[in-house]
Amino acid sequence: MQSAVLALRRLRLAAPAQRSFLDVAAEFRYESTAMEELVDDFLSYLRNERGQSGHTQKTYAALLDRFLAWVRAQGLSDWKTVETGHLQKFLQHERERVLANQPEGSPKKLSGESVYLEIAALRAFYKFCENERLLPVNVAENLVLPRRWKRLPRALTDAEMKKLLAPIRPESPDSLCDCAILELAYASGLRLDELRRLRLEQIHLDAGFINVIGKGNKERVLPVGRKAVAAVQRYLETGRPKLVTKRSPANVFLTKRGTAFAPVTLWLRIKRRARRAGIAQNVTPHMLRHSFATHLLDHGADLRVIQELLGHASIATTEIYTHVAANRLREVHRKFHPRV
């Protein structure tokens, strides 16, 4: 550490007048940083300063690891030697490569959504390096994001939600946990990560609300309906005490082993419950969130209120639900109007 400080001082003395000390210090820092370490610095920035979700961090880490492996295969071992042309070649390679678990010659290629994510990851990484003066040039600056077609969110019908939320008999700690998860997810529109990370100190059932830490570590207060309050209360009183072990965390929802849910485990639990309820379509945790928003809009809720409840930074993200509501109106009109 002391030698690094002395080196920085020497660099400062030797730096020409037109170059700032920050430029010289950043150059010194870069020379002592391996390619992998630069990626690690970026991921730490996402986690600690941007407050990005664990899912976003893992996605960006996987995409940048793939890019780094490709760069190494091209014989490059220094970020300064990577140029815009290399990025374009990598993206072309990604568009043409055979997907994992697909036979050779398969027509299935990387989706436009996946390419969009790869470009977004590269742009974010190089923007970070530019802002921190870790690289002299942002070679990803002129990469153009492809147009992202909006998919209409899929929601369950009112009848399907009633089937999904019907209590299971006989009751067990697991069934009470499932019921509380589904009721709360539908009542408050929680994301999967918000649901599984929800802690005991964040729920205030007597007052009928919960505190949620969402994307970007943003906190929001959400109301909880009477039926969801009753389901969570019953689980906390009757189900959760039988799941708790000495090492159990303070998470509200626990697995059979008394541990917090992993994303995949919670996903599978919801899918299993949907199959048991006799719902034909493929149900995902995010569909409960979509159903929450769609049903609120169908019953006359203001779009700005729905935006606040969902924790969307932009109203444009929430507006997609208006298309779903409009499609349903057209279906009802076609089905029941005598002159159609």
Disulfide bonds with the S-S distance in Angstrom:
none
